[in-house]
Amino acid sequence: MECVRSFAHLSSIAAFPQALRRATKPKKSSCRVTAKLNSNDDPLLQAAIHAATLRFQETHRPEPLFHDPYVACLVPENTHLDEEQYTHPYCLATRFIDDKLLETLRNTDGLRQMVQILALIG
């Protein structure tokens, strides 16, 4: 599968629709959450790259906790594998959540798909 590695350098803006903003507690002041994907100092972009890097490194360990076949498309080209073979707490949490979700799907009749929605708090 050919990956698009330079997607982070595209000039794009992610905006959350009005319906998602209304799902939270109403506030007097209205604020708009945006993230410029071409800004290297954007904390949301940096957090996403860090999480993808951890998933990439875990996928390439000799005995990984999980395997993410698509993560190579999301990490920068210069990402190197960590020589230390310790398990990061993020990877442990990912495995725990994956196991719980799979167990719930197996034990629930009729539920065939799970969608994770990330909430931005700030």
C-alpha positions in Angstrom: 0.0 0.0 0.0 1.4 3.3 -1.0 1.3 5.9 1.8 1.0 9.6 1.6 3.7 10.7 4.0 3.6 14.4 3.5 -0.1 14.9 4.5 1.0 16.9 7.5 2.4 19.6 5.3 -0.9 20.3 3.5 -2.4 23.7 4.1 -5.6 22.5 5.8 -7.7 23.6 8.7 -9.8 21.2 10.9 -12.9 22.8 12.3 -15.6 21.2 14.4 -19.2 21.7 13.3 -21.7 23.7 15.4 -23.6 20.5 16.4 -20.5 19.1 18.1 -19.9 22.3 20.0 -23.5 22.3 21.2 -23.1 18.8 22.7 -21.1 20.3 25.5 -22.3 22.6 28.3 -23.5 25.9 26.8 -21.2 28.8 27.5 -21.8 32.5 27.1 -18.8 33.0 24.9 -18.5 31.2 21.6 -15.1 29.8 20.7 -14.1 28.0 17.6 -11.6 25.1 17.8 -9.3 25.0 14.8 -6.0 23.3 14.1 -3.6 24.3 11.3 -2.1 21.1 10.0 0.9 22.8 8.4 2.1 24.4 11.6 4.9 22.5 13.2 4.3 24.1 16.6 0.7 23.1 16.8 0.2 21.1 20.0 -2.6 18.9 18.6 -0.4 18.0 15.6 2.6 17.2 17.8 0.4 15.0 20.1 -1.0 13.1 17.1 2.5 12.6 15.7 3.8 11.4 19.1 0.9 8.9 19.4 1.5 7.7 15.9 5.2 7.3 16.6 4.5 5.2 19.7 2.1 3.0 17.7 4.7 2.7 14.9 7.5 1.6 17.4 5.2 -0.8 19.2 4.1 -2.4 15.9 7.7 -3.1 14.9 8.8 -4.6 18.3 9.7 -8.3 18.3 6.6 -9.1 20.4 4.2 -6.2 20.0 1.1 -5.7 22.2 -0.8 -4.7 19.1 -0.3 -4.4 15.3 -1.3 -1.2 13.4 -0.9 -1.8 9.7 -1.7 1.8 8.8 0.5 3.7 11.2 3.4 3.9 8.8 1.3 6.3 6.7 1.0 8.7 9.6 4.6 9.0 11.0 7.3 11.3 9.6 9.8 9.7 7.2 12.7 10.3 9.6 11.1 8.2 12.4 13.5 5.7 13.8 12.8 2.6 15.9 13.6 3.0 19.5 16.6 0.8 20.5 15.2 0.4 24.0 12.6 -2.3 24.2 10.4 -1.0 27.0 6.7 -0.7 26.7 5.3 2.8 26.9 2.2 3.4 29.2 0.3 4.6 26.1 0.8 1.2 24.4 -0.3 -0.6 27.6 -3.5 1.6 27.7 -4.1 1.0 24.0 -3.9 -2.8 24.5 -6.2 -2.6 27.6 -8.8 -0.5 25.8 -8.7 -2.7 22.7 -9.1 -5.9 24.8 -12.1 -4.4 26.6 -13.8 -3.2 23.4 -13.3 -6.6 21.7 -14.7 -8.4 24.8 -17.7 -6.1 24.8 -18.3 -6.6 21.1 -18.1 -10.4 21.5 -20.6 -10.3 24.4 -23.1 -7.9 22.9 -25.8 -9.2 20.5 -26.3 -7.1 17.4 -23.3 -4.7 18.0 -20.9 -5.1 15.1 -19.1 -1.8 14.9 -17.4 0.5 17.4 -16.7 4.2 16.7 -14.3 6.0 19.0 -14.9 9.7 19.4 -12.1 11.8 20.8 -13.1 14.8 22.9 -11.0 17.9 23.0 -10.9 19.5 26.5 -9.3 22.8 26.9 
